[in-house]
Amino acid sequence: VINTSYTVSTCSNGLECLEILHRFTPDLIFLDINMPLMDGKECLIKIRNSAALNDVKVVMCSTSINTTDAQLFDSLNARYLTKPSA
């Protein structure tokens, strides 16, 4: 039996993301790299520094990811994908 019921939460910046993550632990997090107040890279680092969130799967998204970012994401056990630019 496949569970087709999902709970989805959205946020508009990294600080809001971390606030949401204090209330529940998701199975998967999608983070845009470019967000206001706290970017996705800083948010990912804070997620990985949290014992409660360290094992959550994270996918980083951006219109372009440079080599340095890709290496950082790999070192923090996050996957990344590029999304089409507008």
C-alpha positions in Angstrom: 0.0 0.0 0.0 1.4 3.4 -1.0 0.6 6.3 1.2 -0.6 9.1 -1.1 -1.2 11.6 1.7 1.5 14.3 2.1 1.9 17.3 4.3 3.6 20.2 2.5 4.9 23.3 4.2 6.3 26.3 2.4 8.4 29.2 3.5 9.8 32.3 1.8 13.2 32.5 3.4 15.7 30.5 5.4 14.8 31.9 8.8 11.2 30.9 8.3 12.3 27.4 7.2 14.2 26.9 10.4 11.2 28.1 12.4 9.0 25.5 10.7 11.7 22.8 11.3 11.4 23.4 15.0 7.8 22.2 14.9 8.2 19.0 12.9 10.8 16.9 11.1 10.0 16.4 7.4 11.2 13.5 5.2 12.5 15.8 2.5 13.5 19.5 2.3 13.8 21.5 -1.0 15.8 24.6 -0.5 16.4 27.4 -3.1 19.9 28.8 -2.9 18.8 32.4 -3.3 16.4 33.4 -0.6 16.0 36.6 1.4 17.1 37.0 5.0 19.0 33.7 5.0 20.1 31.9 1.9 19.8 28.2 1.3 23.4 27.5 1.8 23.4 29.0 5.3 20.1 27.3 6.1 21.5 23.9 4.9 24.5 24.4 7.2 22.2 25.1 10.2 20.1 22.0 9.3 23.2 19.8 9.2 24.4 21.2 12.5 21.1 20.2 14.2 21.2 16.6 15.6 17.4 16.4 15.1 17.6 17.3 11.4 21.0 16.0 10.3 19.7 12.9 8.6 16.8 14.7 6.7 17.2 14.5 2.9 17.9 17.9 1.4 17.7 18.9 -2.3 19.2 22.3 -3.2 17.7 24.1 -6.2 19.0 27.0 -8.3 19.1 28.3 -11.8 22.9 27.7 -11.7 25.2 25.9 -9.3 28.9 26.6 -9.4 31.6 24.1 -8.6 32.2 25.5 -5.1 28.5 25.2 -4.2 28.3 21.7 -5.6 31.3 20.6 -3.5 29.7 22.2 -0.4 26.4 20.5 -1.0 28.2 17.1 -1.5 30.2 17.6 1.7 26.9 18.3 3.6 25.1 15.3 2.1 22.7 17.3 0.1 21.7 16.8 -3.5 21.3 19.6 -6.0 19.5 20.2 -9.2 19.3 23.1 -11.5 16.0 24.6 -12.4 15.2 26.4 -15.6 15.7 30.1 -15.5 12.7 32.4 -16.3 
